[in-house]
Amino acid sequence: MSGGRLVVGVGFGWNREEMESHGVDYKRRREIVREKMLAIQALWTNEVAGFAGEHVRFEPSWQWPKPLQKPRPPVLIGGAPGPKLFAHAAEWADGWLPIGGAGLKAALPELRRAFEARGRDPATLQVVPMGVLPDAGKLEHYASIGVTEAVLRLPSAPRDVVMPVLDGYARFVGSRPTGLGG
């Protein structure tokens, strides 16, 4: 259905009680997610992959089918801006999935510096705010500061409410006048 296009959004979580009920140590959640993502990426990119970490361990294994995207599907980390999140993004992800666009312009230089510090080209950075209420001016601003796509907000409502909203959003998709769109 997607023609092989997949973007993986990853978050560290915030709900302590929920994590505890699933057996996840809240204080170690970042290192657990990091290891799991590194292990998945090894399986995606290597013909034979093994992994030996504290939280993930497996002997040389094969995983098929491989993703169509090369070297692997992009991974975006969701969360509030800051040094910890940006360090993870620069180490093992491809970009950032912020909720909304507040503070993006101020945060993006720090994220770009984190990529550069890891020897990564900040021009490859993907920034995809989600839950955006679009207008042409906002989308043009996003494009001018390096936002690559935007996930538009939809109401949690029946079809007869959602469809007119989607119809209204159609003017922002396809022609890409703002440089945004997937």
N, C-alpha and C positions, 0 to 999 in steps of 0.2 A: 504494500500500500504506500509506503514512503519512498520507494525507489532506493532503499538502502540508507536513507538519511535518518540519523539518530543523533540527538544531543542529550547527554546525560546530565541531569541536574542533581547535585549532591548537597545535603545539608548535614550539619553536626547535631542538630536538635537543640531544644531548649527546655523541654518538659521533663524535669527530673523524675517525677512519679511514673510517667509512662516508660521512661528508660529503665528504671528500676524493675518495673513489672516484666520487662523483656530481658532482664539479666545483664543490662549494660551499665557499667560503672560510669556515672555522669562525668566524673573528673578525668576519665581516660577516653572519652568519646572521640576526641580529635585524633588521637593516635590510632584508635581502632579503625576509624573511617579511612585514615591515611593508608594503613596497611592493606585493608580490603581493596581499596582502589588501586594501589600498586600491584597487588596480586591479579586483579581483573585485567589491568592494562598489560601485564606480562602475558596472560593467556590470549588476549586480543592480538598482540603484536608478534609473538614468537611462535614458531612452528611447534616447539616443545618448550614448556615452561615449568619451572619449579619455583617454590617460594618458601623461605624460611624466616619467619618473623616471630614476634612474641605472640601475636593474636591470630596469625594466619600461617599455616604450614601445609605444604603438599609437595610430594615427590614429583619428578618430571612427569608432566601430563600433556595431553593433547586436548584441544578444544576446537570444535568445528560446529557450525560454519564460522569462519572468520568474518568480522565486520567488513562490509564493502568499502567503508571509508578508510583511507590510509593516512597515517599509520594506524589510526584507531578513531572511533567516534570522539568528538569533542566532549570534554567534561567541564562543566561550569559549577562553581561552588556558590551556594546561596548563603546569605547572611549579611549582617551589618558590617560596614567597612571598618578596617582596623589592621594593625600589624600582623596579628595571628592569622586572620583569614587570608590576608594578602600573601603571607609567607607560604601558606599551603597552596594557594592558587599558583604562585610562581614555581613551586616545587613540582607539583604533580597534576595540575589542571590546566585548562586552556583559557579560563576567564572567570568572570563574576556574574552572578545572577542576583542582583539586588531586588528588594521589594520596593517598587516605585522608583522615582528618580530624584527624590530629595537628597541633596548633598553630593550628587554624582560628580559635578564639575570639580569640587574641592577634593574628592577622594581619588579621582583617576590618576593624578600625578604620583601619588604614593604607590598605587598599584603598578604603574609603569616602572617606577624605581625598583620595586620588588622583582619584577621580571628581569630588568637589566642586571640587578645584583646576582641573579641566578644564571646570567649569560644567555638569557632568552630575549628575543626580539619583541619589544612591546607593540610593534605593528601587527603582530599575530594575535594579540589579546582580543578576546571576544567579551563584550559587555552587553548583557541582555536584561534590562529591567523588566520585571513582571508586574502585572496588575496596573498597567498604565491606562489612563483615560486619555485617548489621543486627541490632539488637534495639530494642524499643520505646523504651527509655530513651535510647539513642544517637540515634535518629531524632527524638525529642522535643527533645533538646538541640540538635541541628542546626537544627531548625525555629525554636527560640527565639533562635538567634544570627543567623538570616537565610539559612541554607542553603535553596535553593529546590527542589532535587532531589538524589537520591543514586543513583549507579550501583552496583548491588550486585555483589559478587564472586561469580564462578562458577568452579568447578574446570575445568581443562583436562583433560577426561575424556570417556569414552564416554557416550552417551545415558543408559544405565541408571544412571549416577552423577549426571549433571547434572539429570535430570528430577525426582528427589526433592528436590534442593536448590531448584529452581524452585517446586515445590509448596509447600515450606516458606516461601518468600518471598512466596507469594500473600497471606498475611495482612497484609502491609505495603502492598499495592497495592490501589487502588480506593476503599476507604472513606476513605483519607487521614486517619486519626485524628491523625496527627502534623503535618499540614500539608505533608508532602512527597509527592512522586509526580508522574509526568509525564503 
